[in-house]
Amino acid sequence: MTVIPTLETERLCLRPMTIEDWPAYEQLMQSERSHFMGGPTPKHVTWGIFSHDIAHWTLFGHGALMLDDKTTGETVGQVGLNHGPLFPEHELGWFLYDGFEGHGYALEAALRMRKWAFEEFGLKTLVSYIDQKNLRSRKLAERMGAAIDPDAPCNDPDDLVYRHPAP
């Protein structure tokens, strides 16, 4: 059985997803905020994506973790590793719920998940697939030291592939 880790940063607890995360996740994926993640999506598609984020742990030994602010207990977003038939390479992705941007949560969580991916899970390379128009995520990837890899495979022609530096 796969043990899903709980990771921590100074301000965040990165924890396994639960059914209690579904309402906020559904709301995000059915809103315009999800347009860089293939949304808005109907409820049945949203449920499939939610389940996919959890199933990755069993199928691949990695997946998504929710981000809880340690001080307030609020869930502020998600970070995760994707792979499988929809992703040519292991991908580091993130999102924040409305109202939590601009506090450094995504950067803090993505750096911690990347460290786990390289040091504990043992990946040798990692990318982020980011829509060309998603300037906030592009800047975050660049702050993390990732750079566009024009030769990397990508399924979506609107995405840029940011390759993360290995430790």
N, CA, C and O of each residue as an XYZ file, in Angstrom:
668
protein
N       0.835     -1.187      0.000
C       0.000      0.000      0.000
C       0.876      1.246      0.000
O       1.865      1.323      0.729
N       0.509      2.205     -0.812
C       1.247      3.450     -0.907
C       0.940      4.342      0.285
O      -0.223      4.569      0.620
N       1.978      4.839      0.916
C       1.810      5.793      2.006
C       1.948      7.186      1.406
O       2.987      7.530      0.841
N       0.906      7.973      1.531
C       0.935      9.342      1.012
C       1.577     10.222      2.075
O       1.114     10.262      3.214
N       2.645     10.930      1.704
C       3.350     11.724      2.711
C       2.600     12.991      3.094
O       1.748     13.475      2.348
N       2.919     13.500      4.229
C       2.552     14.848      4.631
C       3.867     15.608      4.715
O       4.778     15.219      5.446
N       3.953     16.684      3.966
C       5.170     17.496      3.924
C       4.889     18.831      4.584
O       3.741     19.272      4.657
N       5.937     19.468      5.062
C       5.736     20.761      5.712
C       6.735     21.784      5.210
O       7.844     21.459      4.787
N       6.300     23.033      5.272
C       7.172     24.178      5.052
C       6.996     25.064      6.282
O       6.306     24.686      7.229
N       7.602     26.206      6.269
C       7.478     27.107      7.406
C       6.010     27.449      7.681
O       5.582     27.476      8.835
N       5.240     27.710      6.618
C       3.861     28.175      6.803
C       2.790     27.182      6.388
O       1.617     27.368      6.711
N       3.177     26.123      5.672
C       2.187     25.242      5.064
C       2.335     23.792      5.486
O       3.436     23.312      5.754
N       1.209     23.111      5.539
C       1.164     21.663      5.656
C       0.655     21.146      4.309
O      -0.454     21.481      3.893
N       1.461     20.335      3.632
C       1.085     19.717      2.368
C       0.587     18.322      2.718
O       1.377     17.455      3.091
N      -0.719     18.101      2.601
C      -1.327     16.895      3.130
C      -2.138     16.154      2.071
O      -2.509     16.723      1.044
N      -2.408     14.866      2.339
C      -3.227     14.100      1.399
C      -4.623     14.700      1.229
O      -5.176     15.305      2.147
N      -5.171     14.516      0.036
C      -6.519     14.976     -0.264
C      -7.549     14.112      0.464
O      -7.329     12.922      0.693
N      -8.674     14.730      0.823
C      -9.796     14.012      1.426
C     -11.078     14.435      0.719
O     -11.085     15.394     -0.052
N     -12.144     13.723      0.983
C     -13.430     14.081      0.382
C     -13.884     15.469      0.822
O     -14.660     16.116      0.120
N     -13.412     15.928      1.965
C     -13.763     17.274      2.426
C     -13.194     18.357      1.512
O     -13.654     19.499      1.544
N     -12.194     18.006      0.695
C     -11.615     18.964     -0.259
C     -12.469     19.120     -1.512
O     -12.279     20.065     -2.277
N     -13.407     18.201     -1.728
C     -14.192     18.191     -2.959
C     -14.969     19.489     -3.216
O     -14.870     20.000     -4.331
N     -15.727     20.059     -2.285
C     -16.529     21.245     -2.621
C     -15.706     22.422     -3.165
O     -16.089     23.024     -4.168
N     -14.601     22.751     -2.529
C     -13.774     23.869     -2.993
C     -13.111     23.536     -4.334
O     -12.995     24.397     -5.206
N     -12.679     22.282     -4.489
C     -12.058     21.829     -5.735
C     -13.081     21.923     -6.873
O     -12.778     22.430     -7.953
N     -14.294     21.430     -6.614
C     -15.351     21.494     -7.624
C     -15.633     22.941     -8.017
O     -15.751     23.258     -9.201
N     -15.740     23.804     -7.030
C     -16.014     25.216     -7.301
C     -14.918     25.824     -8.175
O     -15.218     26.548     -9.124
N     -13.658     25.538     -7.867
C     -12.551     26.051     -8.669
C     -12.633     25.553    -10.108
O     -12.557     26.344    -11.048
N     -12.789     24.249    -10.277
C     -12.734     23.659    -11.620
C     -13.958     24.011    -12.473
O     -13.919     23.864    -13.695
N     -15.013     24.461    -11.859
C     -16.188     24.869    -12.624
C     -16.244     26.389    -12.808
O     -17.233     26.929    -13.303
N     -15.176     27.064    -12.406
C     -15.120     28.523    -12.539
C     -14.119     28.925    -13.620
O     -13.345     28.105    -14.113
N     -14.156     30.184    -13.969
C     -13.211     30.726    -14.953
C     -11.769     30.678    -14.458
O     -10.842     30.728    -15.266
N     -11.564     30.582    -13.144
C     -10.198     30.487    -12.598
C      -9.458     29.275    -13.139
O      -8.227     29.249    -13.135
N     -10.189     28.273    -13.604
C      -9.566     27.026    -14.059
C      -9.226     27.035    -15.549
O      -8.849     25.997    -16.092
N      -9.348     28.168    -16.214
C      -9.165     28.165    -17.670
C      -7.759     27.771    -18.121
O      -7.600     27.328    -19.258
N      -6.749     27.911    -17.292
C      -5.406     27.445    -17.659
C      -5.199     25.970    -17.316
O      -4.134     25.411    -17.575
N      -6.222     25.344    -16.732
C      -6.142     23.920    -16.362
C      -7.187     23.107    -17.123
O      -7.583     22.029    -16.678
N      -7.630     23.621    -18.264
C      -8.601     22.900    -19.074
C     -10.042     23.181    -18.718
O     -10.943     22.577    -19.300
N     -10.286     24.064    -17.796
C     -11.646     24.341    -17.350
C     -12.232     25.574    -18.004
O     -11.617     26.180    -18.881
N     -13.403     25.933    -17.579
C     -14.255     25.257    -16.622
C     -14.718     23.885    -17.124
O     -14.910     23.672    -18.321
N     -14.888     22.978    -16.188
C     -15.276     21.616    -16.537
C     -16.616     21.272    -15.886
O     -16.933     21.775    -14.808
N     -17.405     20.409    -16.549
C     -18.644     19.958    -15.909
C     -18.335     19.067    -14.700
O     -17.220     18.570    -14.547
N     -19.338     18.880    -13.853
C     -19.146     18.166    -12.592
C     -18.529     16.785    -12.792
O     -17.619     16.417    -12.049
N     -18.990     16.017    -13.764
C     -18.464     14.660    -13.936
C     -16.995     14.670    -14.369
O     -16.240     13.773    -13.994
N     -16.589     15.652    -15.137
C     -15.181     15.771    -15.531
C     -14.353     16.236    -14.335
O     -13.244     15.750    -14.112
N     -14.895     17.174    -13.575
C     -14.208     17.649    -12.372
C     -13.967     16.499    -11.402
O     -12.887     16.390    -10.821
N     -14.974     15.639    -11.226
C     -14.822     14.487    -10.345
C     -13.702     13.570    -10.851
O     -12.923     13.045    -10.056
N     -13.624     13.381    -12.155
C     -12.555     12.559    -12.719
C     -11.179     13.144    -12.460
O     -10.237     12.404    -12.174
N     -11.047     14.447    -12.554
C      -9.759     15.106    -12.301
C      -9.389     14.994    -10.819
O      -8.241     14.714    -10.476
N     -10.372     15.216     -9.951
C     -10.166     15.096     -8.502
C      -9.690     13.679     -8.164
O      -8.715     13.498     -7.434
N     -10.388     12.689     -8.704
C     -10.033     11.290     -8.451
C      -8.657     10.954     -9.043
O      -7.891     10.200     -8.443
N      -8.353     11.499    -10.189
C      -7.048     11.324    -10.841
C      -5.921     11.799     -9.929
O      -4.888     11.141     -9.806
N      -6.135     12.957     -9.288
C      -5.106     13.509     -8.399
C      -4.800     12.575     -7.232
O      -3.661     12.494     -6.772
N      -5.820     11.878     -6.763
C      -5.650     10.929     -5.667
C      -5.086      9.599     -6.177
O      -4.189      9.023     -5.561
N      -5.614      9.117     -7.301
C      -5.211      7.811     -7.849
C      -3.742      7.751     -8.221
O      -3.142      6.676     -8.204
N      -3.158      8.882     -8.556
C      -1.736      8.903     -8.904
C      -0.873      8.283     -7.804
O       0.140      7.646     -8.095
N      -1.269      8.467     -6.544
C      -0.480      7.915     -5.442
C      -0.412      6.395     -5.535
O       0.651      5.810     -5.332
N      -1.519      5.763     -5.833
C      -1.548      4.306     -5.946
C      -0.859      3.835     -7.221
O      -0.116      2.854     -7.203
N      -1.102      4.527     -8.318
C      -0.570      4.094     -9.608
C       0.920      4.378     -9.784
O       1.641      3.572    -10.372
N       1.381      5.515     -9.279
C       2.746      5.958     -9.567
C       3.600      6.264     -8.332
O       4.801      6.502     -8.467
N       3.014      6.262     -7.148
C       3.780      6.573     -5.944
C       3.940      8.058     -5.684
O       4.696      8.462     -4.801
N       3.235      8.866     -6.448
C       3.216     10.323     -6.247
C       1.862     10.831     -6.694
O       1.099     10.107     -7.333
N       1.567     12.062     -6.360
C       0.287     12.641     -6.738
C       0.163     14.040     -6.186
O       1.154     14.760     -6.067
N      -1.065     14.433     -5.845
C      -1.331     15.788     -5.385
C      -1.458     15.840     -3.870
O      -1.868     14.877     -3.223
N      -1.097     16.987     -3.330
C      -1.266     17.283     -1.902
C      -1.958     18.636     -1.769
O      -1.681     19.567     -2.525
N      -2.841     18.727     -0.819
C      -3.515     19.995     -0.548
C      -2.626     20.847      0.350
O      -1.797     20.329      1.099
N      -2.811     22.145      0.263
C      -1.990     23.102      1.004
C      -2.820     23.758      2.088
O      -3.761     24.496      1.798
N      -2.475     23.493      3.329
C      -3.160     24.125      4.453
C      -2.244     25.137      5.105
O      -1.085     24.845      5.398
N      -2.773     26.333      5.333
C      -2.052     27.352      6.081
C      -2.004     26.893      7.534
O      -3.048     26.669      8.147
N      -0.806     26.753      8.088
C      -0.655     26.243      9.454
C      -1.273     27.167     10.505
O      -1.725     26.700     11.550
N      -1.293     28.451     10.239
C      -1.815     29.403     11.216
C      -3.338     29.407     11.249
O      -3.944     29.366     12.319
N      -3.955     29.456     10.061
C      -5.410     29.589      9.996
C      -6.123     28.256      9.808
O      -7.307     28.142     10.123
N      -5.413     27.237      9.296
C      -6.031     25.964      8.978
C      -6.758     25.956      7.641
O      -7.284     24.924      7.226
N      -6.790     27.094      6.968
C      -7.481     27.172      5.678
C      -6.713     26.414      4.602
O      -5.482     26.426      4.580
N      -7.444     25.762      3.719
C      -6.839     25.134      2.553
C      -6.719     26.210      1.486
O      -7.716     26.804      1.075
N      -5.481     26.457      1.037
C      -5.219     27.569      0.119
C      -5.000     27.115     -1.315
O      -5.019     27.945     -2.224
N      -4.792     25.812     -1.548
C      -4.562     25.343     -2.905
C      -4.037     23.927     -2.923
O      -4.263     23.142     -2.001
N      -3.324     23.617     -4.003
C      -2.815     22.261     -4.217
C      -1.488     22.322     -4.972
O      -1.238     23.246     -5.745
N      -0.653     21.329     -4.733
C       0.573     21.118     -5.490
C       0.655     19.626     -5.767
O       0.185     18.815     -4.969
N       1.247     19.264     -6.892
C       1.314     17.833     -7.166
C       2.249     17.469     -8.293
O       2.718     18.310     -9.060
N       2.500     16.159     -8.356
C       3.273     15.576     -9.447
C       2.326     14.756    -10.302
O       1.561     13.934     -9.798
N       2.390     14.991    -11.604
C       1.582     14.259    -12.573
C       2.476     13.433    -13.466
O       3.639     13.766    -13.692
N       1.912     12.346    -13.971
C       2.607     11.504    -14.946
C       1.562     10.598    -15.578
O       0.373     10.724    -15.286
N       1.983      9.715    -16.415
C       1.047      8.805    -17.056
C       0.766      9.219    -18.489
O       1.495     10.038    -19.049
N      -0.271      8.672    -19.087
C      -0.509      8.883    -20.514
C      -0.808     10.329    -20.915
O      -0.674     10.674    -22.089
N      -1.204     11.169    -19.980
C      -1.503     12.566    -20.311
C      -0.296     13.485    -20.198
O      -0.363     14.648    -20.596
N       0.815     12.972    -19.655
C       1.986     13.792    -19.390
C       3.231     13.078    -19.907
O       3.590     12.024    -19.382
N       3.899     13.628    -20.925
C       5.091     12.965    -21.468
C       6.216     12.776    -20.444
O       6.986     11.820    -20.534
N       6.307     13.691    -19.471
C       7.323     13.604    -18.422
C       6.646     13.862    -17.078
O       5.496     14.297    -17.027
N       7.364     13.592    -15.998
C       6.838     13.949    -14.681
C       6.688     15.464    -14.622
O       7.605     16.213    -14.957
N       5.504     15.894    -14.185
C       5.190     17.321    -14.165
C       4.883     17.793    -12.758
O       4.162     17.132    -12.011
N       5.434     18.936    -12.408
C       5.130     19.620    -11.162
C       4.092     20.689    -11.471
O       4.332     21.575    -12.292
N       2.937     20.607    -10.814
C       1.875     21.584    -11.033
C       1.362     22.141     -9.724
O       1.626     21.590     -8.655
N       0.630     23.234     -9.810
C       0.112     23.907     -8.624
C      -1.093     24.739     -8.993
O      -1.273     25.115    -10.151
N      -1.919     25.025     -7.999
C      -2.961     26.038     -8.120
C      -3.280     26.577     -6.734
O      -3.057     25.915     -5.720
N      -3.803     27.792     -6.718
C      -4.272     28.408     -5.477
C      -5.745     28.745     -5.620
O      -6.218     29.076     -6.707
N      -6.452     28.658     -4.526
C      -7.833     29.089     -4.510
C      -7.898     30.613     -4.502
O      -6.947     31.294     -4.119
N      -9.043     31.124     -4.934
C      -9.267     32.557     -5.024
C      -8.983     33.232     -3.676
O      -9.430     32.770     -2.627
N      -8.236     34.323     -3.732
C      -7.938     35.100     -2.538
C      -6.627     34.750     -1.866
O      -6.232     35.409     -0.903
N      -5.943     33.719     -2.358
C      -4.702     33.304     -1.703
C      -3.452     33.593     -2.549
O      -2.347     33.203     -2.172
N      -3.620     34.265     -3.674
C      -2.469     34.635     -4.489
C      -1.698     35.770     -3.815
O      -2.228     36.499     -2.976
N      -0.437     35.894     -4.208
C       0.357     37.024     -3.740
C       0.945     36.885     -2.345
O       1.497     37.846     -1.809
N       0.834     35.702     -1.751
C       1.384     35.480     -0.414
C       2.598     34.545     -0.438
O       3.185     34.271      0.609
N       2.973     34.059     -1.611
C       4.114     33.154     -1.727
C       3.794     31.698     -1.445
O       4.701     30.869     -1.378
N       2.506     31.370     -1.277
C       2.131     29.986     -0.976
C       2.520     29.020     -2.096
O       3.074     27.952     -1.834
N       2.232     29.394     -3.331
C       2.512     28.488     -4.453
C       4.013     28.228     -4.573
O       4.428     27.088     -4.782
N       4.818     29.260     -4.446
C       6.268     29.099     -4.524
C       6.767     28.198     -3.398
O       7.549     27.277     -3.634
N       6.321     28.463     -2.195
C       6.748     27.687     -1.029
C       6.382     26.208     -1.190
O       7.198     25.325     -0.926
N       5.160     25.953     -1.620
C       4.697     24.571     -1.783
C       5.394     23.876     -2.940
O       5.788     22.716     -2.822
N       5.549     24.579     -4.062
C       6.178     23.973     -5.239
C       7.643     23.639     -4.965
O       8.132     22.597     -5.400
N       8.339     24.510     -4.253
C       9.735     24.215     -3.909
C       9.828     22.979     -3.015
O      10.727     22.154     -3.178
N       8.896     22.858     -2.073
C       8.921     21.697     -1.167
C       8.589     20.409     -1.918
O       9.227     19.379     -1.701
N       7.592     20.465     -2.800
C       7.230     19.277     -3.569
C       8.357     18.898     -4.526
O       8.628     17.712     -4.720
N       9.008     19.875     -5.118
C      10.130     19.588     -6.012
C      11.264     18.920     -5.250
O      11.865     17.961     -5.733
N      11.553     19.431     -4.060
C      12.601     18.820     -3.228
C      12.247     17.365     -2.936
O      13.102     16.486     -3.040
N      10.991     17.105     -2.570
C      10.552     15.734     -2.310
C      10.704     14.877     -3.565
O      11.159     13.736     -3.485
N      10.329     15.413     -4.710
C      10.389     14.657     -5.969
C      11.817     14.232     -6.297
O      12.054     13.097     -6.711
N      12.753     15.133     -6.113
C      14.148     14.816     -6.429
C      14.818     13.997     -5.319
O      15.445     12.974     -5.596
N      14.687     14.436     -4.093
C      15.470     13.842     -3.010
C      14.845     12.595     -2.395
O      15.565     11.677     -2.003
N      13.532     12.547     -2.306
C      12.896     11.412     -1.654
C      12.262     10.437     -2.640
O      12.326      9.224     -2.438
N      11.650     10.956     -3.707
C      11.040     10.078     -4.704
C      12.069      9.613     -5.737
O      11.892      8.564     -6.356
N      13.138     10.384     -5.926
C      14.244      9.959     -6.776
C      14.163     10.337     -8.242
O      14.839      9.724     -9.069
N      13.357     11.326     -8.588
C      13.316     11.751     -9.988
C      14.632     12.396    -10.390
O      15.314     13.011     -9.571
N      14.974     12.249    -11.645
C      16.190     12.862    -12.195
C      15.880     14.131    -12.971
O      16.753     14.979    -13.155
N      14.640     14.263    -13.426
C      14.222     15.439    -14.187
C      12.754     15.712    -13.886
O      12.007     14.811    -13.504
N      12.351     16.970    -14.065
C      11.002     17.389    -13.727
C      10.664     18.617    -14.566
O      11.502     19.499    -14.754
N       9.441     18.668    -15.066
C       9.004     19.807    -15.868
C       7.699     20.358    -15.315
O       7.032     19.726    -14.496
N       7.354     21.544    -15.778
C       6.021     22.121    -15.553
C       5.485     22.530    -16.910
O       6.146     23.252    -17.656
N       4.277     22.065    -17.231
C       3.593     22.450    -18.464
C       2.720     23.651    -18.132
O       1.792     23.550    -17.330
N       3.023     24.791    -18.754
C       2.338     26.030    -18.408
C       1.829     26.710    -19.671
O       2.582     26.907    -20.625
N       0.556     27.065    -19.673
C      -0.042     27.789    -20.786
C       0.748     29.075    -21.019
O       1.102     29.781    -20.075
N       1.013     29.363    -22.279
C       1.806     30.547    -22.625
C       1.227     31.831    -22.034
O       1.976     32.757    -21.721
N      -0.089     31.898    -21.878
C      -0.746     33.109    -21.388
C      -0.808     33.172    -19.862
O      -1.229     34.190    -19.311
N      -0.400     32.114    -19.171
C      -0.463     32.080    -17.713
C       0.806     32.720    -17.142
O       1.733     32.030    -16.716
N       0.821     34.031    -17.146
C       2.032     34.772    -16.764
C       2.417     34.556    -15.307
O       3.605     34.517    -14.986
N       1.436     34.415    -14.418
C       1.765     34.218    -12.993
C       2.497     32.897    -12.777
O       3.493     32.851    -12.055
N       2.011     31.829    -13.395
C       2.688     30.530    -13.238
C       4.032     30.522    -13.950
O       4.981     29.903    -13.469
N       4.125     31.190    -15.072
C       5.418     31.266    -15.765
C       6.448     31.971    -14.883
O       7.586     31.516    -14.772
N       6.054     33.072    -14.262
C       6.979     33.809    -13.389
C       7.367     32.973    -12.178
O       8.514     33.012    -11.733
N       6.409     32.215    -11.644
C       6.712     31.358    -10.501
C       7.745     30.308    -10.900
O       8.717     30.095    -10.175
N       7.549     29.651    -12.040
C       8.510     28.646    -12.517
C       9.891     29.273    -12.696
O      10.899     28.663    -12.341
N       9.942     30.470    -13.238
C      11.225     31.153    -13.432
C      11.870     31.510    -12.094
O      13.090     31.415    -11.958
N      11.064     31.923    -11.095
C      11.611     32.203     -9.765
C      12.200     30.935     -9.144
O      13.124     31.003     -8.333
N      11.660     29.786     -9.530
C      12.167     28.507     -9.030
C      13.425     28.067     -9.765
O      14.024     27.052     -9.408
N      13.838     28.821    -10.792
C      15.021     28.460    -11.557
C      14.732     27.597    -12.770
O      15.662     27.156    -13.446
N      13.449     27.343    -13.064
C      13.093     26.552    -14.242
C      13.228     27.415    -15.491
O      13.031     28.629    -15.447
N      13.563     26.775    -16.594
C      13.739     27.480    -17.864
C      12.993     26.736    -18.966
O      12.835     25.516    -18.913
N      12.543     27.482    -19.954
C      11.823     26.880    -21.073
C      12.741     25.905    -21.800
O      13.882     26.227    -22.130
N      12.219     24.709    -22.041
C      12.922     23.675    -22.799
C      12.166     23.492    -24.115
O      11.179     22.758    -24.165
N      12.623     24.159    -25.187
C      11.877     24.118    -26.444
C      11.875     22.741    -27.114
O      11.066     22.495    -28.009
N      12.761     21.849    -26.698
C      12.846     20.521    -27.307
C      12.075     19.452    -26.543
O      12.011     18.306    -26.988
N      11.491     19.804    -25.406
C      10.776     18.826    -24.590
C       9.435     18.474    -25.233
O       8.783     19.335    -25.824
N       9.023     17.209    -25.118
C       7.711     16.829    -25.656
C       6.589     17.475    -24.851
O       6.716     17.696    -23.647
N       5.494     17.771    -25.535
C       4.359     18.414    -24.893
C       3.091     18.053    -25.662
O       3.079     18.088    -26.893
N       2.043     17.710    -24.953
C       0.787     17.328    -25.600
C      -0.070     18.515    -26.023
O      -0.862     18.395    -26.958
N       0.071     19.652    -25.358
C      -0.774     20.814    -25.623
C       0.045     21.902    -26.319
O       1.001     22.416    -25.738
N      -0.317     22.259    -27.556
C       0.477     23.262    -28.292
C       0.463     24.649    -27.652
O       1.309     25.481    -27.979
N      -0.476     24.911    -26.751
C      -0.511     26.208    -26.072
C       0.398     26.255    -24.842
O       0.585     27.319    -24.251
N       0.963     25.110    -24.456
C       1.809     25.050    -23.270
C       3.280     25.244    -23.601
O       3.760     24.842    -24.661
N       3.978     25.868    -22.671
C       5.437     25.909    -22.678
C       5.898     24.857    -21.676
O       5.208     24.586    -20.693
N       7.049     24.274    -21.923
C       7.606     23.284    -20.997
C       8.755     23.940    -20.258
O       9.772     24.300    -20.851
N       8.580     24.090    -18.959
C       9.627     24.627    -18.093
C      10.333     23.451    -17.435
O       9.704     22.648    -16.747
N      11.637     23.352    -17.648
C      12.431     22.280    -17.033
C      13.045     22.805    -15.747
O      13.696     23.850    -15.727
N      12.821     22.053    -14.672
C      13.349     22.441    -13.360
C      14.776     21.955    -13.200
O      15.118     20.869    -13.668
N      15.614     22.746    -12.544
C      16.984     22.306    -12.320
C      17.024     21.179    -11.286
O      16.357     21.229    -10.253
N      17.815     20.179    -11.596
C      18.013     19.088    -10.627
C      18.927     19.597     -9.513
O      19.739     20.494     -9.740
N      18.799     19.029     -8.308
C      19.655     19.497     -7.214
C      21.118     19.152     -7.440
O      21.965     19.478     -6.609
